[in-house]
Amino acid sequence: MIESPTNAPVNYSSCVMHVRR
Protein backbone atom coordinates (compact mmCIF):
# COMPACT_ATOMS: atom_id res chain seq x y z
CA MET A 1 0.00 0.00 0.00
CA ILE A 2 2.90 2.32 0.77
CA GLU A 3 4.34 3.39 -2.59
CA SER A 4 6.12 6.64 -1.70
CA PRO A 5 8.13 7.56 1.42
CA THR A 6 6.03 10.71 1.77
CA ASN A 7 2.86 8.63 1.73
CA ALA A 8 4.16 6.30 4.44
CA PRO A 9 3.25 8.64 7.36
CA VAL A 10 -0.09 9.45 5.76
CA ASN A 11 -1.03 5.80 5.32
CA TYR A 12 0.19 4.94 8.80
CA SER A 13 -1.83 7.75 10.37
CA SER A 14 -4.92 6.66 8.45
CA CYS A 15 -4.47 3.06 9.54
CA VAL A 16 -3.88 4.01 13.17
CA MET A 17 -6.83 6.38 13.19
CA HIS A 18 -9.10 3.70 11.72
CA VAL A 19 -7.86 0.98 14.04
CA ARG A 20 -7.60 3.15 17.17
CA ARG A 21 -10.96 4.77 16.34
C-alpha positions in Angstrom: 0.0 0.0 0.0 2.9 2.3 0.8 4.3 3.4 -2.6 6.1 6.6 -1.7 8.1 7.6 1.4 6.0 10.7 1.8 2.9 8.6 1.7 4.2 6.3 4.4 3.3 8.6 7.4 -0.1 9.5 5.8 -1.0 5.8 5.3 0.2 4.9 8.8 -1.8 7.7 10.4 -4.9 6.7 8.4 -4.5 3.1 9.5 -3.9 4.0 13.2 -6.8 6.4 13.2 -9.1 3.7 11.7 -7.9 1.0 14.0 -7.6 3.1 17.2 -11.0 4.8 16.3 
